[in-house]
């Protein structure tokens, strides 16, 4: 994807491109424009390509406020090196100190360098831009936070989080940098360039992803959600307009969040300590973070009402992400979440391998299980009490030999909680009668 059209000249760069981008007979990449192959090289004067990019930003018609902490403040200077910066920038702040950042946000963030903090900074910056810009201006806020090379050994990862908020979207990108590969100046350089690219995207300027700036072995991810849509997004799922949204612990609703690889599905009516403990054990066994999953549709019950869904989701606030879906069966779930481990009870595992739950159609059962297996799906199975009060485990279930590898038992000594949501509801009913 081109950085800009009609570029007629570039400065000379010694770096070798990762991927060629052809523009009117001219080939270059973000890496060529911004960096040499030497990871210790510092910022060079702007060449024609990067000047043209920033000129397009200035001419985008947006009014932007920036807030940057921890690293990457060089982006402000880059934007102002090119004439016309006042057409774009309303203000740029560097709340570097802990108190300064808390004052800017209006609260003390749980962690200064995190995607949540970058998003909060972007939303605060946009609110400031909207107040300071002329009435009717298209306001953009950008927040960036980084943890880079320091004069003291850093135990955590070298990383950056950049977010923007505009009228249409809230989006953020995250990158974990390889430790020891760059000095402080080079990491600052990289983050500054990434900020310029992310701001360009916020302003509707077509540019490559900041991923183009980092090496292929460095983890990079992007997430986008519709701005102002959180209240309506649940209704879109209920109406069948969306198949899945991810509800973050802080209440943000993401339309394209990274897929969880361990899911604990359920109705969670209500969420109780057994669910929480089971989630913790599953995370330990799989060594991966877990998300809960609620389907608004059910095979043999009416769809959940919007008020009910919001009440169930509220239980997870500041605790865990939740995948809200229209996937009532595990076959549906495996299509929505390939290569995922589903955490279930022995009673659910028993239904998965019983033809009667497939309309007494054994062929249909085999087709479903084959598709789940082929998608990379698997199941962690916890013990459950049956109706007679007896403990049921995976070992008590007759799993067809060809599907044995789909199921892994969670040992009873690691997890057994006999409380169920139905019992809690029954106790509450008695207490309220």
C-alpha positions as a LaTeX table, in Angstrom:
\begin{tabular}{lrrr}
\hline
Residue & $x$ (\AA) & $y$ (\AA) & $z$ (\AA) \\
\hline
Unk1 & 0.00 & 0.00 & 0.00 \\
Unk2 & 1.58 & 3.34 & $-0.99$ \\
Unk3 & 2.79 & 5.85 & 1.54 \\
Unk4 & 1.99 & 8.67 & $-0.90$ \\
Unk5 & 1.37 & 9.15 & $-4.62$ \\
Unk6 & 3.47 & 11.16 & $-7.04$ \\
Unk7 & 6.73 & 11.08 & $-5.12$ \\
Unk8 & 9.47 & 12.17 & $-7.51$ \\
Unk9 & 12.57 & 12.00 & $-5.37$ \\
Unk10 & 13.97 & 10.37 & $-2.24$ \\
Unk11 & 17.05 & 10.77 & $-0.13$ \\
Unk12 & 19.58 & 7.96 & $-0.29$ \\
Unk13 & 19.26 & 5.14 & 2.24 \\
Unk14 & 21.56 & 2.21 & 2.68 \\
Unk15 & 18.98 & $-0.12$ & 4.23 \\
Unk16 & 17.70 & $-3.15$ & 2.35 \\
Unk17 & 13.90 & $-3.24$ & 2.03 \\
Unk18 & 11.85 & $-6.08$ & 3.42 \\
Unk19 & 9.04 & $-5.68$ & 0.86 \\
Unk20 & 9.01 & $-3.55$ & $-2.27$ \\
Unk21 & 6.26 & $-1.03$ & $-2.86$ \\
Unk22 & 6.03 & 0.23 & $-6.43$ \\
Unk23 & 4.90 & 3.79 & $-7.01$ \\
Unk24 & 5.05 & 5.07 & $-10.60$ \\
Unk25 & 8.19 & 3.10 & $-11.27$ \\
Unk26 & 9.69 & 3.92 & $-7.86$ \\
Unk27 & 10.13 & 1.18 & $-5.28$ \\
Unk28 & 10.70 & 1.75 & $-1.56$ \\
Unk29 & 9.44 & 0.73 & 1.84 \\
Unk30 & 8.81 & 2.38 & 5.18 \\
Unk31 & 12.04 & 0.79 & 6.34 \\
Unk32 & 13.95 & 2.35 & 3.44 \\
Unk33 & 12.43 & 5.76 & 4.03 \\
Unk34 & 12.86 & 5.73 & 7.79 \\
Unk35 & 15.83 & 3.51 & 8.60 \\
Unk36 & 19.14 & 2.17 & 7.52 \\
Unk37 & 20.08 & $-1.43$ & 8.27 \\
Unk38 & 22.10 & $-0.21$ & 11.26 \\
Unk39 & 19.91 & $-0.51$ & 14.35 \\
Unk40 & 22.05 & 2.10 & 16.15 \\
Unk41 & 21.52 & 4.79 & 13.53 \\
Unk42 & 19.69 & 7.88 & 14.80 \\
Unk43 & 17.22 & 10.10 & 12.99 \\
Unk44 & 18.44 & 11.65 & 9.78 \\
Unk45 & 17.01 & 14.83 & 8.29 \\
Unk46 & 13.65 & 14.30 & 6.64 \\
Unk47 & 13.88 & 13.15 & 3.05 \\
Unk48 & 11.39 & 13.96 & 0.31 \\
Unk49 & 9.21 & 10.90 & 0.99 \\
Unk50 & 8.72 & 11.51 & 4.69 \\
Unk51 & 8.27 & 15.25 & 4.13 \\
Unk52 & 5.55 & 14.48 & 1.61 \\
Unk53 & 3.86 & 12.10 & 4.06 \\
Unk54 & 3.79 & 14.74 & 6.79 \\
Unk55 & 2.60 & 17.39 & 4.33 \\
Unk56 & $-0.34$ & 15.12 & 3.50 \\
Unk57 & $-1.02$ & 14.78 & 7.21 \\
Unk58 & $-1.06$ & 18.58 & 7.58 \\
Unk59 & $-3.47$ & 18.82 & 4.66 \\
Unk60 & $-5.80$ & 16.07 & 5.92 \\
Unk61 & $-8.31$ & 18.54 & 7.37 \\
Unk62 & $-8.07$ & 17.01 & 10.85 \\
Unk63 & $-7.28$ & 18.76 & 14.10 \\
Unk64 & $-5.12$ & 16.56 & 16.31 \\
Unk65 & $-4.00$ & 16.53 & 19.93 \\
Unk66 & $-1.14$ & 14.24 & 20.92 \\
Unk67 & $-0.07$ & 12.83 & 24.29 \\
Unk68 & 3.15 & 10.84 & 24.44 \\
Unk69 & 4.94 & 9.32 & 27.42 \\
Unk70 & 7.86 & 6.95 & 27.93 \\
Unk71 & 9.30 & 7.39 & 24.43 \\
Unk72 & 8.57 & 8.58 & 20.92 \\
Unk73 & 8.29 & 12.30 & 21.61 \\
Unk74 & 10.51 & 12.89 & 18.57 \\
Unk75 & 7.35 & 12.48 & 16.50 \\
Unk76 & 6.29 & 15.96 & 17.60 \\
Unk77 & 9.46 & 17.49 & 16.20 \\
Unk78 & 9.09 & 15.50 & 12.98 \\
Unk79 & 5.58 & 16.84 & 12.46 \\
Unk80 & 6.70 & 20.42 & 13.09 \\
Unk81 & 9.79 & 20.26 & 10.88 \\
Unk82 & 7.51 & 20.39 & 7.86 \\
Unk83 & 5.76 & 23.73 & 7.30 \\
Unk84 & 2.01 & 23.74 & 7.92 \\
Unk85 & 1.95 & 21.97 & 11.28 \\
Unk86 & $-0.55$ & 24.44 & 12.72 \\
Unk87 & $-3.17$ & 23.16 & 10.28 \\
Unk88 & $-2.96$ & 19.75 & 11.98 \\
Unk89 & $-1.75$ & 20.09 & 15.55 \\
Unk90 & $-3.92$ & 21.62 & 18.26 \\
Unk91 & $-1.45$ & 20.64 & 20.96 \\
Unk92 & 1.14 & 18.01 & 21.86 \\
Unk93 & 1.83 & 17.02 & 25.46 \\
Unk94 & 4.51 & 14.84 & 27.03 \\
Unk95 & 3.18 & 13.89 & 30.49 \\
Unk96 & 6.36 & 11.99 & 31.34 \\
Unk97 & 6.18 & 12.01 & 35.12 \\
Unk98 & 3.75 & 9.66 & 36.90 \\
Unk99 & 1.86 & 12.57 & 38.47 \\
Unk100 & 1.78 & 14.44 & 35.14 \\
Unk101 & 0.27 & 11.41 & 33.40 \\
Unk102 & $-2.34$ & 10.94 & 36.15 \\
Unk103 & $-3.21$ & 14.64 & 35.96 \\
Unk104 & $-3.60$ & 14.47 & 32.18 \\
Unk105 & $-5.86$ & 11.39 & 32.38 \\
Unk106 & $-7.75$ & 12.40 & 35.47 \\
Unk107 & $-6.92$ & 9.09 & 37.18 \\
Unk108 & $-3.92$ & 6.95 & 38.09 \\
Unk109 & $-3.55$ & 4.21 & 35.44 \\
Unk110 & $-2.98$ & 0.64 & 36.58 \\
Unk111 & 0.12 & 0.49 & 34.40 \\
Unk112 & 1.72 & 3.41 & 32.59 \\
Unk113 & 2.86 & 1.37 & 29.60 \\
Unk114 & $-0.20$ & $-0.56$ & 28.41 \\
Unk115 & $-2.73$ & $-0.54$ & 25.61 \\
Unk116 & $-5.45$ & 0.54 & 28.08 \\
Unk117 & $-3.40$ & 3.60 & 29.04 \\
Unk118 & $-2.64$ & 4.45 & 25.41 \\
Unk119 & $-6.37$ & 4.27 & 24.59 \\
Unk120 & $-7.28$ & 6.41 & 27.60 \\
Unk121 & $-4.64$ & 8.95 & 26.53 \\
Unk122 & $-6.03$ & 9.00 & 22.97 \\
Unk123 & $-9.60$ & 9.52 & 24.19 \\
Unk124 & $-8.51$ & 12.29 & 26.56 \\
Unk125 & $-6.47$ & 13.92 & 23.80 \\
Unk126 & $-9.42$ & 13.81 & 21.39 \\
Unk127 & $-11.70$ & 15.36 & 24.00 \\
Unk128 & $-9.17$ & 18.19 & 24.40 \\
Unk129 & $-8.88$ & 18.60 & 20.63 \\
Unk130 & $-12.66$ & 18.83 & 20.33 \\
Unk131 & $-12.78$ & 21.55 & 23.02 \\
Unk132 & $-9.89$ & 23.57 & 21.58 \\
Unk133 & $-10.59$ & 23.24 & 17.85 \\
Unk134 & $-13.08$ & 25.37 & 15.92 \\
Unk135 & $-16.67$ & 24.17 & 16.06 \\
Unk136 & $-17.30$ & 21.34 & 13.63 \\
Unk137 & $-13.62$ & 20.40 & 13.28 \\
Unk138 & $-12.78$ & 16.73 & 12.75 \\
Unk139 & $-10.95$ & 16.06 & 16.03 \\
Unk140 & $-8.33$ & 13.32 & 16.41 \\
Unk141 & $-6.61$ & 12.22 & 19.60 \\
Unk142 & $-3.44$ & 10.13 & 19.75 \\
Unk143 & $-1.90$ & 8.54 & 22.83 \\
Unk144 & 1.41 & 6.71 & 22.96 \\
Unk145 & 3.25 & 5.06 & 25.80 \\
Unk146 & 6.52 & 3.16 & 25.67 \\
Unk147 & 9.04 & 1.32 & 27.81 \\
Unk148 & 12.45 & 1.53 & 26.13 \\
Unk149 & 16.17 & 1.23 & 26.84 \\
Unk150 & 16.95 & 2.90 & 30.16 \\
Unk151 & 20.07 & 3.79 & 32.15 \\
Unk152 & 19.02 & 0.97 & 34.47 \\
Unk153 & 18.47 & $-2.67$ & 33.45 \\
Unk154 & 14.81 & $-3.17$ & 32.50 \\
Unk155 & 13.31 & $-6.43$ & 33.73 \\
Unk156 & 10.19 & $-6.12$ & 31.59 \\
Unk157 & 9.80 & $-6.07$ & 27.84 \\
Unk158 & 10.82 & $-3.21$ & 25.62 \\
Unk159 & 7.51 & $-2.26$ & 24.04 \\
Unk160 & 5.23 & 0.47 & 22.83 \\
Unk161 & 1.46 & 1.01 & 22.65 \\
Unk162 & $-0.05$ & 3.65 & 20.35 \\
Unk163 & $-3.76$ & 4.44 & 20.09 \\
Unk164 & $-5.90$ & 6.90 & 18.22 \\
Unk165 & $-9.48$ & 8.03 & 18.63 \\
Unk166 & $-11.35$ & 9.77 & 15.83 \\
Unk167 & $-14.99$ & 10.14 & 14.84 \\
Unk168 & $-15.14$ & 6.65 & 13.32 \\
Unk169 & $-12.75$ & 4.43 & 15.28 \\
Unk170 & $-10.67$ & 3.72 & 18.31 \\
Unk171 & $-7.63$ & 1.71 & 17.29 \\
Unk172 & $-4.40$ & 0.70 & 18.94 \\
Unk173 & $-1.20$ & $-1.09$ & 18.02 \\
Unk174 & 1.25 & $-2.86$ & 20.28 \\
Unk175 & 4.79 & $-4.03$ & 19.64 \\
Unk176 & 7.30 & $-5.94$ & 21.76 \\
Unk177 & 10.83 & $-5.05$ & 20.67 \\
Unk178 & 13.79 & $-7.40$ & 20.84 \\
Unk179 & 15.94 & $-6.49$ & 23.82 \\
Unk180 & 19.51 & $-5.47$ & 23.03 \\
Unk181 & 18.89 & $-5.02$ & 19.31 \\
Unk182 & 18.77 & $-1.22$ & 19.38 \\
Unk183 & 20.14 & 1.52 & 21.59 \\
Unk184 & 17.87 & 4.12 & 23.21 \\
Unk185 & 18.15 & 6.57 & 20.32 \\
Unk186 & 17.16 & 3.93 & 17.79 \\
Unk187 & 14.19 & 2.74 & 19.85 \\
Unk188 & 13.08 & 6.35 & 20.25 \\
Unk189 & 13.45 & 6.76 & 16.50 \\
Unk190 & 11.34 & 3.70 & 15.76 \\
Unk191 & 8.53 & 4.67 & 18.13 \\
Unk192 & 8.50 & 8.23 & 16.77 \\
Unk193 & 8.12 & 6.93 & 13.23 \\
Unk194 & 5.40 & 4.49 & 14.33 \\
Unk195 & 3.50 & 7.38 & 15.95 \\
Unk196 & 3.61 & 9.36 & 12.69 \\
Unk197 & 2.24 & 6.37 & 10.76 \\
Unk198 & $-0.51$ & 5.70 & 13.30 \\
Unk199 & $-1.48$ & 9.36 & 13.29 \\
Unk200 & $-1.60$ & 9.25 & 9.50 \\
Unk201 & $-4.03$ & 6.34 & 9.68 \\
Unk202 & $-6.16$ & 8.27 & 12.16 \\
Unk203 & $-6.27$ & 11.19 & 9.72 \\
Unk204 & $-7.30$ & 9.08 & 6.74 \\
Unk205 & $-3.89$ & 9.12 & 5.03 \\
Unk206 & $-3.13$ & 5.77 & 3.41 \\
Unk207 & 0.14 & 4.41 & 4.82 \\
Unk208 & 1.63 & 1.01 & 5.63 \\
Unk209 & 1.26 & $-0.42$ & 9.11 \\
Unk210 & 3.89 & 0.45 & 11.73 \\
Unk211 & 4.65 & $-3.28$ & 11.53 \\
Unk212 & 6.74 & $-2.35$ & 8.48 \\
Unk213 & 9.19 & $-0.64$ & 10.85 \\
Unk214 & 10.03 & $-3.66$ & 13.00 \\
Unk215 & 11.73 & $-6.97$ & 12.34 \\
Unk216 & 9.70 & $-10.05$ & 11.49 \\
Unk217 & 10.58 & $-11.80$ & 14.78 \\
Unk218 & 9.22 & $-8.91$ & 16.88 \\
Unk219 & 5.61 & $-9.32$ & 18.02 \\
Unk220 & 3.22 & $-6.73$ & 16.62 \\
Unk221 & $-0.59$ & $-6.55$ & 16.82 \\
Unk222 & $-3.38$ & $-4.12$ & 15.94 \\
Unk223 & $-6.93$ & $-3.83$ & 17.23 \\
Unk224 & $-9.74$ & $-1.66$ & 15.87 \\
Unk225 & $-13.21$ & $-0.94$ & 17.21 \\
Unk226 & $-15.96$ & 1.41 & 16.09 \\
Unk227 & $-16.04$ & 4.62 & 18.12 \\
Unk228 & $-19.26$ & 5.38 & 19.95 \\
Unk229 & $-20.63$ & 1.98 & 19.02 \\
Unk230 & $-20.27$ & 0.24 & 22.37 \\
Unk231 & $-23.89$ & 0.83 & 23.35 \\
Unk232 & $-25.16$ & $-0.45$ & 20.02 \\
Unk233 & $-22.71$ & $-3.30$ & 19.49 \\
Unk234 & $-24.52$ & $-5.74$ & 21.78 \\
Unk235 & $-27.73$ & $-5.05$ & 19.89 \\
Unk236 & $-25.90$ & $-5.75$ & 16.63 \\
Unk237 & $-24.90$ & $-9.19$ & 17.95 \\
Unk238 & $-28.45$ & $-9.84$ & 19.11 \\
Unk239 & $-29.78$ & $-8.82$ & 15.69 \\
Unk240 & $-27.37$ & $-11.13$ & 13.88 \\
Unk241 & $-25.42$ & $-8.25$ & 12.30 \\
Unk242 & $-22.26$ & $-9.37$ & 14.10 \\
Unk243 & $-21.16$ & $-12.90$ & 14.95 \\
Unk244 & $-18.65$ & $-11.94$ & 17.63 \\
Unk245 & $-17.41$ & $-9.06$ & 19.73 \\
Unk246 & $-14.76$ & $-9.05$ & 22.44 \\
Unk247 & $-15.65$ & $-7.20$ & 25.64 \\
Unk248 & $-12.51$ & $-6.13$ & 27.45 \\
Unk249 & $-12.32$ & $-5.93$ & 31.26 \\
Unk250 & $-12.62$ & $-2.13$ & 31.10 \\
Unk251 & $-15.82$ & $-2.39$ & 29.05 \\
Unk252 & $-14.35$ & $-1.65$ & 25.62 \\
Unk253 & $-16.01$ & $-3.65$ & 22.87 \\
Unk254 & $-13.64$ & $-4.76$ & 20.12 \\
Unk255 & $-14.77$ & $-5.90$ & 16.70 \\
Unk256 & $-11.45$ & $-7.40$ & 15.62 \\
Unk257 & $-9.50$ & $-8.25$ & 18.76 \\
Unk258 & $-6.86$ & $-10.95$ & 18.67 \\
Unk259 & $-8.40$ & $-14.38$ & 19.04 \\
Unk260 & $-8.22$ & $-16.06$ & 22.43 \\
Unk261 & $-6.74$ & $-19.56$ & 22.29 \\
Unk262 & $-8.38$ & $-20.79$ & 25.51 \\
Unk263 & $-12.12$ & $-20.21$ & 26.01 \\
Unk264 & $-14.43$ & $-21.07$ & 28.88 \\
Unk265 & $-17.98$ & $-21.03$ & 27.43 \\
Unk266 & $-21.09$ & $-20.78$ & 29.58 \\
Unk267 & $-24.22$ & $-18.86$ & 30.46 \\
Unk268 & $-22.69$ & $-17.57$ & 33.74 \\
Unk269 & $-26.08$ & $-17.09$ & 35.36 \\
Unk270 & $-24.47$ & $-16.22$ & 37.69 \\
Unk271 & $-20.66$ & $-16.21$ & 37.51 \\
Unk272 & $-19.33$ & $-17.94$ & 40.63 \\
Unk273 & $-16.07$ & $-18.97$ & 42.28 \\
Unk274 & $-16.02$ & $-22.32$ & 40.44 \\
Unk275 & $-15.86$ & $-20.55$ & 37.08 \\
Unk276 & $-13.05$ & $-18.31$ & 38.30 \\
Unk277 & $-11.02$ & $-21.20$ & 39.71 \\
Unk278 & $-11.55$ & $-23.33$ & 36.59 \\
Unk279 & $-10.35$ & $-20.46$ & 34.42 \\
Unk280 & $-7.21$ & $-20.11$ & 36.54 \\
Unk281 & $-6.45$ & $-23.84$ & 36.36 \\
Unk282 & $-6.98$ & $-23.91$ & 32.59 \\
Unk283 & $-4.60$ & $-20.98$ & 32.13 \\
Unk284 & $-1.98$ & $-22.82$ & 34.16 \\
Unk285 & $-2.41$ & $-26.02$ & 32.17 \\
Unk286 & $-2.30$ & $-24.32$ & 28.77 \\
Unk287 & 0.10 & $-21.52$ & 29.74 \\
Unk288 & $-2.12$ & $-19.13$ & 27.78 \\
Unk289 & $-4.52$ & $-16.38$ & 28.88 \\
Unk290 & $-8.17$ & $-17.39$ & 28.95 \\
Unk291 & $-11.33$ & $-15.55$ & 27.94 \\
Unk292 & $-14.89$ & $-16.44$ & 28.84 \\
Unk293 & $-17.50$ & $-16.91$ & 26.10 \\
Unk294 & $-21.25$ & $-16.25$ & 26.16 \\
Unk295 & $-23.47$ & $-17.10$ & 23.22 \\
Unk296 & $-26.58$ & $-14.95$ & 22.90 \\
Unk297 & $-28.30$ & $-17.79$ & 21.05 \\
Unk298 & $-29.00$ & $-21.27$ & 22.39 \\
Unk299 & $-29.96$ & $-24.52$ & 20.70 \\
Unk300 & $-33.06$ & $-25.17$ & 22.81 \\
Unk301 & $-33.80$ & $-21.81$ & 24.47 \\
Unk302 & $-34.86$ & $-18.35$ & 23.23 \\
Unk303 & $-32.08$ & $-15.81$ & 22.49 \\
Unk304 & $-30.92$ & $-13.76$ & 25.46 \\
Unk305 & $-32.44$ & $-10.30$ & 25.86 \\
Unk306 & $-30.21$ & $-7.24$ & 25.67 \\
Unk307 & $-30.72$ & $-6.40$ & 29.34 \\
Unk308 & $-29.81$ & $-9.96$ & 30.31 \\
Unk309 & $-26.63$ & $-9.87$ & 28.21 \\
Unk310 & $-25.52$ & $-6.57$ & 29.73 \\
Unk311 & $-26.14$ & $-7.92$ & 33.23 \\
Unk312 & $-24.08$ & $-11.06$ & 32.57 \\
Unk313 & $-21.23$ & $-9.05$ & 31.06 \\
Unk314 & $-21.18$ & $-6.68$ & 34.04 \\
Unk315 & $-20.04$ & $-9.60$ & 36.22 \\
Unk316 & $-16.71$ & $-9.65$ & 34.37 \\
Unk317 & $-15.90$ & $-5.94$ & 34.70 \\
Unk318 & $-12.21$ & $-5.47$ & 35.52 \\
Unk319 & $-11.79$ & $-9.24$ & 35.80 \\
Unk320 & $-11.57$ & $-10.90$ & 32.40 \\
Unk321 & $-12.29$ & $-10.46$ & 28.70 \\
Unk322 & $-15.50$ & $-12.02$ & 27.37 \\
Unk323 & $-16.25$ & $-13.19$ & 23.84 \\
Unk324 & $-19.91$ & $-12.43$ & 23.08 \\
Unk325 & $-21.02$ & $-14.61$ & 20.16 \\
Unk326 & $-23.83$ & $-16.14$ & 18.18 \\
Unk327 & $-22.27$ & $-19.59$ & 18.41 \\
Unk328 & $-24.59$ & $-21.93$ & 20.33 \\
Unk329 & $-22.82$ & $-25.20$ & 19.43 \\
Unk330 & $-19.19$ & $-26.19$ & 19.73 \\
Unk331 & $-19.10$ & $-26.68$ & 15.98 \\
Unk332 & $-20.14$ & $-23.04$ & 15.61 \\
Unk333 & $-17.58$ & $-22.00$ & 18.20 \\
Unk334 & $-14.78$ & $-23.92$ & 16.46 \\
Unk335 & $-15.59$ & $-22.11$ & 13.20 \\
Unk336 & $-15.44$ & $-18.77$ & 14.96 \\
Unk337 & $-12.36$ & $-19.66$ & 17.03 \\
Unk338 & $-10.12$ & $-22.13$ & 15.16 \\
Unk339 & $-7.14$ & $-23.67$ & 17.01 \\
Unk340 & $-8.83$ & $-23.01$ & 20.35 \\
Unk341 & $-9.02$ & $-25.08$ & 23.53 \\
Unk342 & $-12.53$ & $-25.06$ & 25.02 \\
Unk343 & $-12.83$ & $-25.62$ & 28.76 \\
Unk344 & $-15.91$ & $-27.71$ & 29.60 \\
Unk345 & $-17.39$ & $-29.96$ & 32.26 \\
Unk346 & $-17.69$ & $-33.74$ & 31.97 \\
Unk347 & $-21.45$ & $-33.40$ & 31.42 \\
Unk348 & $-20.83$ & $-31.29$ & 28.31 \\
Unk349 & $-18.15$ & $-33.67$ & 27.06 \\
Unk350 & $-20.65$ & $-36.50$ & 27.38 \\
Unk351 & $-23.16$ & $-34.67$ & 25.21 \\
Unk352 & $-20.49$ & $-33.94$ & 22.61 \\
Unk353 & $-19.99$ & $-37.66$ & 21.92 \\
Unk354 & $-23.64$ & $-38.78$ & 22.26 \\
Unk355 & $-25.61$ & $-39.16$ & 18.98 \\
Unk356 & $-28.88$ & $-38.30$ & 20.74 \\
Unk357 & $-27.69$ & $-34.70$ & 21.01 \\
Unk358 & $-27.34$ & $-34.67$ & 17.21 \\
Unk359 & $-30.91$ & $-35.73$ & 16.55 \\
Unk360 & $-29.93$ & $-39.40$ & 17.00 \\
Unk361 & $-27.79$ & $-38.99$ & 13.87 \\
Unk362 & $-24.42$ & $-40.66$ & 14.45 \\
Unk363 & $-23.10$ & $-39.53$ & 11.07 \\
Unk364 & $-23.90$ & $-35.92$ & 11.96 \\
Unk365 & $-22.01$ & $-36.35$ & 15.23 \\
Unk366 & $-18.91$ & $-37.69$ & 13.43 \\
Unk367 & $-19.02$ & $-34.88$ & 10.85 \\
Unk368 & $-19.15$ & $-32.28$ & 13.62 \\
Unk369 & $-16.32$ & $-33.80$ & 15.65 \\
Unk370 & $-14.17$ & $-34.24$ & 12.53 \\
Unk371 & $-14.60$ & $-30.57$ & 11.65 \\
Unk372 & $-13.74$ & $-29.49$ & 15.18 \\
Unk373 & $-10.62$ & $-31.66$ & 15.09 \\
Unk374 & $-9.61$ & $-30.38$ & 11.66 \\
Unk375 & $-9.95$ & $-26.78$ & 12.86 \\
Unk376 & $-7.38$ & $-27.47$ & 15.57 \\
Unk377 & $-9.95$ & $-27.43$ & 18.34 \\
Unk378 & $-9.59$ & $-29.35$ & 21.60 \\
Unk379 & $-11.25$ & $-29.69$ & 25.00 \\
Unk380 & $-10.10$ & $-29.51$ & 28.61 \\
Unk381 & $-12.60$ & $-31.48$ & 30.69 \\
Unk382 & $-13.32$ & $-30.82$ & 34.37 \\
Unk383 & $-15.11$ & $-33.20$ & 36.74 \\
Unk384 & $-18.80$ & $-32.51$ & 37.49 \\
Unk385 & $-21.43$ & $-33.93$ & 39.78 \\
Unk386 & $-24.25$ & $-35.71$ & 37.97 \\
Unk387 & $-27.94$ & $-35.60$ & 38.94 \\
Unk388 & $-27.40$ & $-38.45$ & 41.39 \\
Unk389 & $-24.58$ & $-36.59$ & 43.15 \\
Unk390 & $-21.85$ & $-38.81$ & 41.74 \\
Unk391 & $-18.60$ & $-37.35$ & 40.38 \\
Unk392 & $-18.32$ & $-37.72$ & 36.61 \\
Unk393 & $-14.92$ & $-37.41$ & 34.92 \\
Unk394 & $-13.69$ & $-37.77$ & 31.36 \\
Unk395 & $-12.56$ & $-41.31$ & 32.20 \\
Unk396 & $-16.22$ & $-42.22$ & 32.81 \\
Unk397 & $-17.23$ & $-41.23$ & 29.28 \\
Unk398 & $-17.08$ & $-43.56$ & 26.27 \\
Unk399 & $-15.27$ & $-41.34$ & 23.78 \\
Unk400 & $-14.93$ & $-42.91$ & 20.28 \\
Unk401 & $-11.31$ & $-43.93$ & 19.79 \\
Unk402 & $-10.75$ & $-41.63$ & 16.82 \\
Unk403 & $-11.62$ & $-38.59$ & 18.95 \\
Unk404 & $-9.76$ & $-39.48$ & 22.16 \\
Unk405 & $-7.01$ & $-36.94$ & 21.40 \\
Unk406 & $-9.57$ & $-34.13$ & 21.27 \\
Unk407 & $-10.15$ & $-34.39$ & 25.03 \\
Unk408 & $-7.80$ & $-33.86$ & 27.99 \\
Unk409 & $-8.92$ & $-34.42$ & 31.57 \\
Unk410 & $-8.31$ & $-31.83$ & 34.27 \\
Unk411 & $-7.28$ & $-33.94$ & 37.28 \\
Unk412 & $-9.71$ & $-33.79$ & 40.18 \\
Unk413 & $-6.94$ & $-32.74$ & 42.58 \\
Unk414 & $-6.40$ & $-29.61$ & 40.47 \\
Unk415 & $-10.05$ & $-28.69$ & 40.15 \\
Unk416 & $-13.27$ & $-29.76$ & 41.75 \\
Unk417 & $-16.00$ & $-27.33$ & 42.76 \\
Unk418 & $-19.44$ & $-28.81$ & 43.27 \\
Unk419 & $-21.27$ & $-25.49$ & 43.25 \\
Unk420 & $-23.37$ & $-24.84$ & 40.15 \\
Unk421 & $-25.12$ & $-21.74$ & 38.83 \\
Unk422 & $-28.49$ & $-23.54$ & 38.94 \\
Unk423 & $-28.01$ & $-24.30$ & 42.66 \\
Unk424 & $-27.14$ & $-20.66$ & 43.35 \\
Unk425 & $-30.26$ & $-19.52$ & 41.48 \\
Unk426 & $-32.38$ & $-22.00$ & 43.44 \\
Unk427 & $-30.94$ & $-20.78$ & 46.75 \\
Unk428 & $-31.63$ & $-17.18$ & 45.78 \\
Unk429 & $-35.19$ & $-18.07$ & 44.84 \\
Unk430 & $-35.75$ & $-19.66$ & 48.24 \\
Unk431 & $-34.22$ & $-16.63$ & 49.97 \\
Unk432 & $-36.48$ & $-14.26$ & 48.07 \\
Unk433 & $-39.68$ & $-16.26$ & 48.68 \\
\hline
\end{tabular}
